[in-house]
Amino acid sequence: MNKASVTGVNLLEEAVQAAVFKAEVEAWARRIGVDPKEVRLRSMKRKWAICSSSERLTFDTGLLRQPAAFRAEAIVHELLHLKVPNHGRLFRSLLLSYLAGQRGPSH
């Protein structure tokens, strides 16, 4: 899910405000059962998001212009790092499980 791989969608059609994005993060956090200490939005050049060891999540402002399913994937990915700090088998299984209902027919 690197930044260079997102193409082919009219991104403005699904643009959301920062408050809506943060509400999406809060809803997913409740569903997953985690409580990040802080959620920030800022411009990032190379990543969509980061999760610090102090349980602070930072998301790229570019996510506000991405499709809902893509935002969900980025949000769930970072929130899961509060439970599983690596990208191992457990992490991938949980990610797929939470996102199973989020993906369209092309995935």
N, C-alpha and C positions, 0 to 999 in steps of 0.2 A: 504494500500500500504506500509506495513512495509518491512524492508529490508530482513527479514527472509523468506518472502513468495515468493520470486522470484526464480523459479527453472525451469528445463526442457528445456532450450534453449541454443543453442550454442552461447554464448554471444560474442565471438570474431568475429563472422561473421558480427555483426552490430556495432562493436566498432567504435567510432568517435574520432577525435581530439578535443581538448579543443576549438579551434577557430570555428569549425563546431558547437559544442554544443552551444557556445555563440551566433552564428548566428541564431540557432534555437530559442533561448530565445528572441532575438531581433525581429525575424519574428512574434512569438506569441505575444509579447508585442504590436507590431503595430496592429495586428489583434484584440486584446482585448481592445486596447486603453489605455494602461498604459505605464508609463515611470519609470522603477526602477532606483534609484539613482546609484546603483552599482550591478554588478553580479560577484560573486566569485565562485571559485571551490576549495574545500579542502576536505581532507579525514575526514569523519564523521563516528562515530561508530554506532549510533543508528537510525539516520534519513537520509532520502534521501535529504532533503532540509529544509531550514528555511527562513522565511520572517521576518525581523526585523520591529519594529515600525517606524524606520527611512527609510523605503522603500529600504532596501538593501537585496538582495537575495543571499543566499549561498547554493550551490548544492554540494552534495557528488561526489567526483571524480569517484566513482563506477558507476555513471550514464553513464559515457562515454562508458561503456561496456554492457549497457542494450539495448534491442531492441528499435527501433525508437518509437513505440507506447507507450512503458513504459516511455521513456524519455519525450514524449509529455505530458503524464498524469502528471508527476512530475512538468514539466515546467508550464503547464496551472494551476495546483493546486496552486503553489506559486504565480504566477502572479495575479490570481484572488483574493488573499488575499490583494492585493493593492486596490481592490474595495470593497471587503466584508471581514471583519476581522475575521469572525467565520466560522463554518462548518454547518450553518443552511440550511434551505430549499432553500433559494435564491442561496446560494453558490453551493449546490449540483445540482440545476437545471442549473445554468450557466456552471458548470463543464461538466455535461452530454451533454449540448447543443454544447459546443465547441469541445468536443471529439467525437461527434457522427460519424463523417466521418473518424476518426482515428482508430477505433477498427476493428479487424478482425472478421471473421464469428463466432468465438468461444465465443465472448463476448455478 
